[in-house]
């Protein structure tokens, strides 16, 4: 992203939609990230993946696509 982007993913369904928007739908099926509890436990692995994925779109694109995804 070309600016700040704060993500809050509150449940597994939201994570699945986020992963799809990020172009990484396999994250939602990764055993490390199946539940919020697991995502928190494996955040040191997940955060770099998210950082890497977010560089390919502008902040405005992220906002638009995430809002559209619900």
N, C-alpha and C positions, 0 to 999 in steps of 0.2 A: 504494500500500500504506500501511497505517497504522503500519508499523514498518519495521525494516530487512529487506531482502531481498537476499541475495547469490546471483547466478546464475552458474553455471558450465555452459557448453554445450560439450561436448567433441567433437562431430562434426556432420555435416550432418543426419543423421537426428534428433538431439536438437534442432537448431535448427528443423527443420520442425515438430516437435511443440510446441516452445516458441511458435513463431509462431502455431500453431493455438490454443493455450491463450490467447495474448495477443489473440486475435480479429483477427490480422493475417496470415492464411495467405499473402498475396501476398509477404510478406518472403522466404519460402523460394524464390520464383521470381524475385526481384529480382536482376539481374545483378551488383549490387554486393555481394550477400550469399550467393552460391551456394556458396562454400566458406569454410572457416575462415580461410584466407589472405586472401580477399577481405573477409571481415567485419572482420578486423584492419586491413586497409588502409583500410577505410571506417568505422572505429569512430566517427569524429567525426560521421558522419551517423547511424549506427545507435544510439548511446547515447541521444541525445535522443528518438528514436522509442520506445525501450524505456521510458525515464523517463515519457514521455507515456502509454504504454499501461498502466503499472503502477498508476496512480492510481485506476483504476476498481474495484479489488478489494482486500479486506483481505489482510494478510499470511497469515492462516490460509487464506483462499480460494486464494491463490496456491500455498501449500504443498500443500493438498489436491488441487488441479487438476493441478499439475505432477507430483506423485507418481502420480496416476491415469494420467497420460499416459505415464509411464515415463521 
